[in-house]
Amino acid sequence: MAKYVYPAVFTKEDDGGYSVLFPDIEGCYTDGDDMPGALEMAEDALCLMLYDMEEERKEIPPPSDSKTIKADKNSVVSLICCDTIEYRRFYDTKAVKKTLSIPAWLNNQAEKANAPFSQILQQGLKEYLHLAE
């Protein structure tokens, strides 16, 4: 889970829209009705593909140097950024139940204080994993 930057080839189509291809990510392509839409769709497509690769524990290919990618007269190469941690925060919000063990004395003190166990565990995990809000 990380931040990534990959080159994408944006090609102007006859209908005025743009098709987008990521040369380094097999099967990663999308399109948009205009350049702003194509840029938005490109970020989403890249994040989804990299998210899936992370989930399946597939090797993430290194990005090419954008200067080495050839584009024809109807195309332009642009770098696209994505953050799969942010993508997970936005789309992967389903709660999961965890069973854990803590010392009885700590549990008793926490219950007396009406401690919000789930919230404290989430905060602690975010700190431990260095995941800022």
Backbone bond lengths (Angstrom), bond angles and torsions (degrees), N, CA, C in turn:
res aa  C-N    CA-C-N  psi(-1)  N-CA   C-N-CA  omega(-1)  CA-C   N-CA-C  phi
1 M - - - 1.450 - - 1.527 108.04 -
2 A 1.310 114.72 123.11 1.449 117.15 -173.40 1.512 110.63 -165.37
3 K 1.312 112.95 -174.47 1.461 121.12 172.18 1.517 107.14 -100.17
4 Y 1.318 115.40 139.82 1.456 121.22 -176.75 1.527 109.99 -130.61
5 V 1.333 115.25 154.28 1.467 122.01 172.57 1.527 106.68 -137.39
6 Y 1.337 116.30 120.43 1.464 122.06 -179.65 1.520 110.35 -129.34
7 P 1.320 116.45 146.55 1.462 119.08 174.26 1.527 110.58 -76.82
8 A 1.325 114.45 144.39 1.466 121.23 176.67 1.526 107.95 -130.86
9 V 1.319 114.92 146.33 1.468 120.78 177.50 1.530 107.56 -102.86
10 F 1.336 115.57 118.84 1.456 122.83 178.03 1.527 107.45 -101.80
11 T 1.327 116.37 122.29 1.468 121.19 -178.82 1.521 109.62 -117.34
12 K 1.322 116.15 125.01 1.469 120.81 177.70 1.521 108.74 -72.70
13 E 1.314 115.68 126.62 1.460 121.85 -178.91 1.531 110.09 -95.41
14 D 1.329 116.61 165.06 1.468 122.15 -178.19 1.527 112.57 -60.32
15 D 1.330 117.58 -29.27 1.468 120.60 -178.71 1.529 112.42 -82.54
16 G 1.333 117.29 0.92 1.458 121.17 179.13 1.513 113.91 96.68
17 G 1.324 116.77 -13.67 1.456 120.74 178.44 1.514 111.25 -82.08
18 Y 1.311 115.96 -176.26 1.462 121.90 -179.43 1.527 110.04 -129.75
19 S 1.325 115.45 136.39 1.464 120.31 169.52 1.523 106.71 -99.21
20 V 1.324 115.85 150.48 1.462 121.14 -176.04 1.521 108.66 -130.89
21 L 1.326 115.06 133.47 1.461 121.82 -179.74 1.528 108.68 -132.23
22 F 1.331 116.34 135.01 1.464 122.05 173.66 1.521 107.72 -103.16
23 P 1.331 117.95 105.51 1.469 120.74 -175.65 1.534 114.11 -61.36
24 D 1.328 117.74 -26.75 1.463 120.70 -176.02 1.527 114.12 -88.65
25 I 1.325 117.32 -14.89 1.468 121.66 -175.85 1.525 108.51 -115.87
26 E 1.310 115.62 106.63 1.463 120.63 -177.51 1.525 110.99 -58.27
27 G 1.322 116.16 129.42 1.461 122.27 176.80 1.519 114.42 77.28
28 C 1.323 117.66 9.41 1.466 120.40 -179.02 1.522 109.38 -98.98
29 Y 1.311 115.67 104.83 1.452 121.88 178.46 1.520 108.74 -153.39
30 T 1.306 116.30 157.69 1.457 121.66 179.94 1.527 107.96 -159.78
31 D 1.319 117.55 -168.69 1.455 120.89 176.63 1.520 109.79 -156.60
32 G 1.317 115.06 173.75 1.459 121.13 177.19 1.505 110.23 -154.77
33 D 1.330 115.64 156.09 1.461 120.66 -178.66 1.521 112.37 -69.53
34 D 1.337 116.12 -26.38 1.460 122.08 178.22 1.527 107.29 -148.50
35 M 1.340 117.48 178.02 1.461 119.85 -176.13 1.534 112.65 -63.51
36 P 1.343 120.08 -44.63 1.463 117.96 177.68 1.536 112.55 -59.77
37 G 1.325 116.37 -40.69 1.461 119.97 178.09 1.514 111.82 -66.66
38 A 1.325 116.84 -39.28 1.467 120.73 179.11 1.530 110.58 -66.12
39 L 1.330 117.20 -39.18 1.470 120.60 177.59 1.529 110.91 -62.71
40 E 1.318 116.45 -44.33 1.469 120.72 178.93 1.530 110.98 -63.24
41 M 1.324 116.30 -45.03 1.464 120.39 179.53 1.531 111.12 -65.87
42 A 1.335 117.07 -34.34 1.461 120.93 179.75 1.526 110.58 -64.63
43 E 1.330 117.10 -44.83 1.464 120.11 178.73 1.520 110.72 -62.06
44 D 1.333 116.30 -43.04 1.464 120.28 -179.75 1.525 111.16 -65.06
45 A 1.330 117.52 -44.29 1.466 121.12 -179.72 1.523 110.86 -63.55
46 L 1.330 116.92 -42.93 1.468 120.49 179.60 1.520 110.68 -63.42
47 C 1.329 117.01 -46.31 1.475 119.72 179.89 1.518 111.28 -61.87
48 L 1.311 117.16 -42.69 1.465 119.97 -179.73 1.521 111.05 -62.75
49 M 1.314 117.24 -45.20 1.472 120.12 -179.65 1.526 111.35 -63.91
50 L 1.331 117.47 -45.47 1.465 120.73 -178.99 1.524 111.23 -68.91
51 Y 1.318 117.12 -36.56 1.465 121.94 174.86 1.527 110.28 -58.91
52 D 1.333 115.77 -48.52 1.467 120.22 178.55 1.527 111.36 -61.25
53 M 1.323 117.04 -40.96 1.465 120.55 179.79 1.532 110.41 -65.04
54 E 1.322 117.10 -39.95 1.464 120.37 176.57 1.520 110.62 -63.70
55 E 1.325 116.77 -44.89 1.464 120.98 -179.31 1.523 111.83 -61.87
56 E 1.317 116.90 -37.89 1.469 121.84 -179.77 1.529 112.13 -87.38
57 R 1.330 116.09 3.35 1.469 123.12 179.96 1.534 112.15 56.08
58 K 1.331 114.13 36.56 1.465 120.10 175.63 1.519 108.89 -84.36
59 E 1.312 115.73 153.14 1.456 120.41 177.99 1.526 109.70 -69.36
60 I 1.320 115.57 131.22 1.458 121.38 177.78 1.534 107.33 -86.80
61 P 1.322 118.09 119.99 1.471 119.36 -178.57 1.526 111.25 -69.25
62 P 1.314 116.59 148.32 1.465 118.65 177.24 1.530 110.10 -70.42
63 P 1.321 117.38 147.39 1.467 119.20 177.96 1.521 111.38 -74.25
64 S 1.316 115.90 145.56 1.466 121.61 175.29 1.518 109.64 -74.16
65 D 1.299 115.57 158.98 1.459 120.94 170.19 1.526 105.99 -72.45
66 S 1.312 117.19 124.01 1.468 120.47 -175.95 1.532 112.34 -59.57
67 K 1.320 117.45 -24.46 1.467 120.74 -179.82 1.524 111.99 -70.24
68 T 1.328 118.02 -19.21 1.464 121.07 -177.84 1.527 112.55 -90.41
69 I 1.323 117.70 -6.31 1.460 121.10 -177.66 1.516 109.14 -90.09
70 K 1.304 115.66 124.81 1.458 121.31 -178.79 1.530 109.58 -86.32
71 A 1.322 115.03 135.17 1.458 121.06 177.99 1.522 108.26 -127.88
72 D 1.339 116.23 139.38 1.465 118.68 179.27 1.534 109.84 -79.56
73 K 1.320 116.84 -175.49 1.468 121.19 -173.95 1.528 112.99 -66.04
74 N 1.328 118.27 -21.52 1.465 121.50 178.78 1.527 112.57 -95.52
75 S 1.337 116.61 6.00 1.464 120.66 -174.43 1.515 112.18 -124.82
76 V 1.317 114.58 157.10 1.452 122.01 174.89 1.531 107.90 -140.36
77 V 1.330 116.16 144.52 1.462 121.20 177.68 1.522 107.57 -100.04
78 S 1.319 115.62 131.54 1.462 121.21 178.90 1.527 108.85 -136.31
79 L 1.323 116.11 149.40 1.461 120.52 176.61 1.520 109.44 -85.47
80 I 1.327 115.53 136.21 1.463 122.22 178.89 1.524 108.29 -118.79
81 C 1.323 115.42 130.01 1.463 121.86 179.63 1.524 109.74 -101.43
82 C 1.315 115.40 147.08 1.461 119.03 170.83 1.518 109.19 -151.32
83 D 1.310 115.19 152.50 1.456 123.88 -178.96 1.522 107.16 -125.77
84 T 1.321 117.34 105.73 1.464 120.00 -175.83 1.524 112.02 -71.00
85 I 1.336 118.05 -21.75 1.469 119.31 175.63 1.528 108.91 -68.62
86 E 1.318 117.51 -46.35 1.466 120.82 177.07 1.525 110.55 -62.73
87 Y 1.331 116.31 -39.30 1.460 120.78 178.16 1.529 110.20 -59.95
88 R 1.330 116.96 -43.65 1.466 121.48 177.88 1.526 111.04 -62.75
89 R 1.327 116.55 -43.26 1.469 120.33 -179.50 1.520 111.00 -59.79
90 F 1.317 116.41 -36.43 1.455 120.54 -176.91 1.529 112.30 -79.61
91 Y 1.344 117.78 -42.96 1.459 121.29 -172.38 1.529 115.61 -102.79
92 D 1.320 117.95 -24.43 1.472 120.74 -173.53 1.525 109.53 -106.98
93 T 1.335 117.03 65.50 1.461 121.60 -172.17 1.525 114.14 -100.78
94 K 1.313 117.69 3.91 1.464 120.61 -179.18 1.531 109.58 -62.94
95 A 1.325 116.67 132.64 1.461 121.04 177.91 1.530 109.71 -77.37
96 V 1.324 116.25 142.10 1.460 122.03 175.85 1.522 108.47 -121.57
97 K 1.317 115.76 145.82 1.455 121.31 -179.51 1.524 109.00 -91.12
98 K 1.334 116.41 131.98 1.460 122.19 178.40 1.526 108.29 -121.06
99 T 1.314 115.93 139.88 1.453 121.22 172.99 1.511 107.25 -102.43
100 L 1.342 115.71 129.36 1.456 118.88 -179.20 1.513 109.98 -140.91
101 S 1.304 115.85 166.93 1.465 121.95 -179.07 1.514 110.14 -122.09
102 I 1.327 115.45 134.04 1.457 121.67 173.07 1.528 107.52 -133.67
103 P 1.316 118.00 158.82 1.471 119.72 178.52 1.534 111.04 -61.27
104 A 1.322 116.23 144.43 1.466 121.77 -177.91 1.523 111.73 -57.08
105 W 1.339 117.37 -42.26 1.470 119.63 -178.64 1.519 111.60 -60.57
106 L 1.356 116.58 -37.94 1.457 121.34 179.72 1.524 110.52 -69.52
107 N 1.320 116.39 -41.97 1.458 121.74 177.45 1.534 110.19 -60.18
108 N 1.344 117.08 -44.47 1.465 121.16 -179.40 1.528 111.10 -61.58
109 Q 1.337 116.42 -45.33 1.462 120.25 179.27 1.526 111.12 -63.51
110 A 1.313 116.51 -41.66 1.463 120.90 -179.17 1.528 110.56 -65.99
111 E 1.314 117.45 -41.48 1.464 120.38 178.88 1.520 111.45 -65.56
112 K 1.334 116.80 -39.85 1.473 120.37 177.62 1.526 110.93 -61.28
113 A 1.313 115.93 -34.20 1.470 121.24 -179.47 1.525 112.39 -87.67
114 N 1.327 117.11 4.32 1.476 121.94 -176.36 1.526 111.15 52.01
115 A 1.319 116.12 44.27 1.459 121.75 -178.58 1.528 110.69 -66.27
116 P 1.328 117.84 134.26 1.470 121.29 175.81 1.540 109.31 -80.16
117 F 1.315 116.84 90.83 1.463 122.41 -172.71 1.533 113.25 -53.34
118 S 1.319 117.04 -50.03 1.471 119.92 -176.96 1.521 111.50 -61.67
119 Q 1.326 116.49 -44.20 1.457 120.45 -179.41 1.531 110.77 -63.43
120 I 1.323 117.23 -43.17 1.468 121.34 -179.77 1.525 110.55 -65.27
121 L 1.329 117.10 -41.83 1.467 120.17 178.33 1.525 110.58 -63.05
122 Q 1.324 117.60 -43.85 1.460 120.59 178.16 1.529 111.45 -60.98
123 Q 1.326 116.71 -45.96 1.465 120.36 179.05 1.529 110.60 -61.12
124 G 1.334 116.20 -44.93 1.460 120.25 -179.87 1.519 112.89 -63.28
125 L 1.325 117.27 -40.82 1.466 120.70 178.03 1.527 111.21 -65.69
126 K 1.310 117.07 -40.40 1.470 120.15 178.28 1.523 110.59 -63.07
127 E 1.334 116.76 -41.90 1.471 119.85 177.07 1.526 110.59 -64.10
128 Y 1.323 116.38 -46.09 1.472 121.41 -177.97 1.533 111.11 -60.91
129 L 1.333 115.91 -39.23 1.465 121.81 -177.70 1.531 112.68 -89.69
130 H 1.317 116.34 2.10 1.477 122.11 -179.84 1.522 111.54 57.10
131 L 1.330 115.85 46.65 1.454 121.84 178.99 1.520 108.15 -107.68
132 A 1.294 116.97 97.93 1.463 122.00 -178.91 1.515 109.99 -69.84
133 E 1.298 115.45 150.91 1.475 121.30 177.17 1.494 110.61 -70.07
